[in-house]
Amino acid sequence: VLLLCICVLDETGMAEEEERGPGSVFQMFVLMEDLLDKLKVLDYEQHVLDKHNIKPLSRHYFVSSPHVLSNPGEQFYMFSVIAAWLISLCGRPFDTPQEYDDPNATVSNILSELRALGGQVDFPPSKLKSGSGEHVVYVLDQLVEKALKSKGFTWDRPMYPSVEVEDECVQEDDAELTLSKVEEEMTEDEEYEEEDGLDLDTLKTRTNQISDVDAAEWNLEVERVLPQLKVTIRTDNKDWRIHLDQMHQHQEGINTSLQDAKGCLFKLREDISKTLEKVSSREKYLNTQLEHLISEYRQAQAQLNKVKELYQQASGGVTERTRILAEISEELEKVKQEMEEKGSSMSDGAPVVKIRQSLTKLKQELEQMDVRMGVVEHTLLQAKLREKNNMTRDMHATHLLEPNTQPY
């Protein structure tokens, strides 16, 4: 049953989210920003923040989101303080809650005042205990609206400043023509000439007109009009002709540099080959001149190896003998020490003196023991005598008492 209830609640929550749309998640951020603007209109910095020594609120202070830091205790206290201030602005007396007041009582009082002001509350009071979330923003927004109405504040339409847009006149330079225009004009002229052909009469009239003009005036007119007749063709880097020219230029440069490099490389190869030949000939000469020395060196090296082997063998025997010698010397040292100890013990009279001293001490102790034994025997004898005397006295006393006690 519990799982069924959870599934039903999840389905209802998903249905509500689908009905509200995907933008409902961010609607709370917009409401919080509007709420902060309304609080600034009511000058909450002076009446609330300065009075209670509180830091200014951030744009999304009461928004419940994983991307916003939350402090439930602080947020609930801020919510209760601002709500109490707004209720008092609406003309209803309301005490400012303290940090240690019961949150349930504070929330119920705020909601009751909101209902009294005409606000709609269709959610449980426990939604406001966290101090953040959609319901907290809703309650504060309703209270702010009521406070603005009580203050007589109205929102006016914004006044936008008039901006004069100047028309920019774009002047085209007739002297500059693009490559496409030039090609089009050239093709048009060619087509016109092909279609119409040459008219001899018109050519004659033109030549007659030109012959009537003075040459000096003609030159002046040409100089005056010449700057305007210049055709500047804008080069396009994407044109294949430019790329082809660049390729030809690079190829010519590569060919020229390759010829120079080939000459240098050939010279270098010749120099290297000559030096290699010289080195090989010198090596052969040295080998022929030093062949007998090399053979002698090899023989000496072989003899040296033999001598080294013999030396290693001899050194091995020497090390073994030195080890044996060390063992024998150790045994000899031990024997010497034993002999010295025995000789010193035989020649030394200290033990005899010690024995004599111990004997004298024993004699003295025996004498003392004899004296003590005599004293003990004497005390024992006296004790026995006393005991005998006591016994005899007791016996005489009993004999004297017996005849008196006999009956008649």
Summary of the structure (lengths in Angstrom):
residues: 408
radius of gyration: 67.3
end to end distance: 124.0
largest distance: 225.1
contacts: 834
relative contact order: 0.03
helix: 76%
strand: 0%
